[in-house]
């Protein structure tokens, strides 16, 4: 009799795990495809992490049931993670060239442009200038920086001969000249016009969106409300910044770059504001682990570089520096040689 009771308990446990894994899978797919604001707290956890939990449930069900259904459920989770997770998409970039410290010469008829973005954390972890200089960037977007620190970066990267602008806690530097600056007094973003050596103009938008609350207590209603409200704020901030960009420089009239610290996990609905007109450089050609926060255990790709189709991304990577709690993102672009 005890053997029958144990067998019944095993079956009950196995089917409970199957039901829980299937329910989690359906809920996860719904959340990550529909991206509702009210479920933003659930979406802060990466898709692959939910996949590991669901896979563990399916594996446990197989131990109890020894049924093919458990194996099918496990395969479903693996497929969902491979197709849906931001980290797995770089597997399609096998033939893409790796980023090197010195950008290779562009193909004939094109010029190269290297862009970097980094949250400097007010130099709390040290001065990242020497590390930035080693990558030889043409344009640098930085967040959490003050005017004195920005001047120091100009000395370190461009020997004091570059041009730079600061607004709120954002800063931009370039080896070329800045011909115009547009400031938004409400939020932590900035927009500048960079004049290339051939006199062409490139518009550059640097953003540092509202931070996500450091609250993972998903069992508390206030956690869900805080993440919902933070996401709504970020979407409004980005919409305003893109609106100012469109008003001052109609997209299509010149190449444009948008980057910085978006404080939003991969797949977040706020990135849909960019997708119609901008290309995500890392999603297009990135190699390696692209997540940027936290440096010690990066699980979120919140630091990004986008560009309009006039700039073609050819290489991109996230690089770990000792002088920041974020990883730095670097992207190489090419564009046609200017025909006068």
C-alpha positions, -999 to +999 in steps of 0.1 A: +000+000+000+028+024+008+044+017-026+011+026-043+009+058-022+044+068-031+037+061-068+006+082-067+025+110-049+052+109-076+026+111-104+009+140-087+041+158-082+052+152-118+019+165-132+020+195-109+054+204-123+042+199-158+012+222-152+034+248-135+060+248-163+033+250-190+016+279-171+049+297-167+057+292-203+024+307-215+027+336-191+063+343-201+056+342-238+026+366-233+047+390-212+077+392-235+057+395-267+030+419-255+052+439-230+024+453-208+035+480-185+016+465-156+039+434-158+071+453-161+085+438-129+082+403-144+101+415-175+130+428-155+141+392-150+157+380-183+139+356-205+166+330-202+163+331-164+126+323-166+136+296-191+160+280-167+132+279-141+107+264-165+133+239-177+141+229-141+104+222-136+101+201-168+132+182-158+118+175-124+086+163-139+106+138-160+122+125-129+088+118-114+069+107-145+094+094-170+071+107-197+079+120-231+057+150-224+084+163-200+110+160-227+088+179-252+082+206-226+120+209-220+125+212-258+099+239-259+116+260-233+150+256-250+135+267-283+118+297-267+150+308-251+170+304-283+145+323-304+134+349-279+163+358-257+184+388-266+216+370-256+210+341-280+205+363-311+242+369-314+246+332-323+235+343-358+265+366-361+291+339-365+306+354-396+306+390-383+342+403-377+353+408-341+358+443-327+395+452-323+411+482-306+421+497-339+393+498-364+403+483-397+403+504-428+368+507-444+362+492-478+368+515-509+342+542-512+332+543-475+345+560-444+345+546-409+331+560-376+336+545-342+311+553-314+314+544-277+290+548-248+297+543-211+281+551-177+311+567-159+295+564-124+310+599-115+345+583-116+335+563-084+354+534-098+382+555-112+389+574-144+380+554-175+398+578-198+429+557-205+408+526-213+385+546-235+415+561-254+429+526-261+398+519-283+403+551-304+367+562-305+356+591-328+325+599-307+320+591-270+287+593-251+290+593-214+265+593-185+269+601-148+297+626-153+303+662-143+320+690-164+354+686-147+354+649-154+344+655-190+373+678-195+396+651-181+383+626-206+390+651-234+426+653-222+429+615-219+412+605-252+420+634-275+450+651-258+427+681-250+421+688-287+386+673-290+353+690-286+328+683-259+295+693-243+279+686-209+242+687-199+227+674-166+248+643-159+254+635-196+284+644-217+296+639-253+330+641-268+344+639-303+377+642-320+360+665-345+339+697-340+305+702-325+286+727-346+253+728-326+239+717-292+202+712-283+194+709-246+163+695-230+160+712-196+135+686-183+155+654-186+189+638-187+196+638-224+215+659-249+217+663-286+246+677-306+255+681-343+290+668-351+308+680-382+329+654-399+362+662-416+345+662-450+320+688-437+291+664-434+269+666-403+259+638-380+232+643-353+240+625-320+215+619-292+228+609-258+202+597-232+203+586-195+168+574-188+150+571-155+166+543-134+147+511-127+139+505-090+162+481-073+133+460-061+130+423-070+103+414-044+078+401-069+055+390-041+048+426-031+023+448-050+044+479-045+073+463-065+050+458-095+037+494-092+073+508-090+085+490-121+053+499-140+057+536-131+094+537-139+088+522-173+061+548-181+085+576-171+113+561-193+090+558-223+079+595-219+116+607-216+126+588-247+096+600-267+103+636-257+140+633-267+131+617-301+105+644-306+130+671-301+154+653-325+127+651-351+117+688-347+153+701-349+166+677-375+140+657-395+153+622-397+165+613-431+180+648-437+213+636-422+227+605-404+217+602-367+230+583-338+211+576-306+227+559-276+234+559-239+220+543-208+184+533-214+180+516-180+156+492-197+160+454-202+162+438-236+129+436-254+114+464-234+085+482-252+103+515-250+128+504-277+099+502-301+100+540-302+134+536-319+129+506-341+110+522-370+138+546-378+170+533-360+191+502-362+204+486-330+241+481-337+247+452-314+215+434-325+227+438-361+264+428-358+274+423-322+297+396-310+301+381-275+281+387-244+263+419-250+248+425-216+262+456-199+249+457-163+261+449-138+298+447-148+305+418-123+275+397-135+259+414-166+224+402-172+208+433-189+217+451-221+207+485-210+236+504-227+230+507-265+240+525-297+215+530-324+219+546-358+197+556-388+202+535-420+226+561-434+252+546-410+258+509-415+269+490-384+297+465-391+312+456-357+299+459-321+308+446-287+304+452-250+337+457-232+344+453-195+364+482-179+376+484-143+365+520-140+327+516-142+299+494-129+286+492-165+303+476-195+312+499-223+295+495-257+315+502-289+301+501-324+319+506-358+299+521-386+306+529-422+290+554-445+295+564-482+323+588-490+308+623-495+305+632-532+308+670-535 
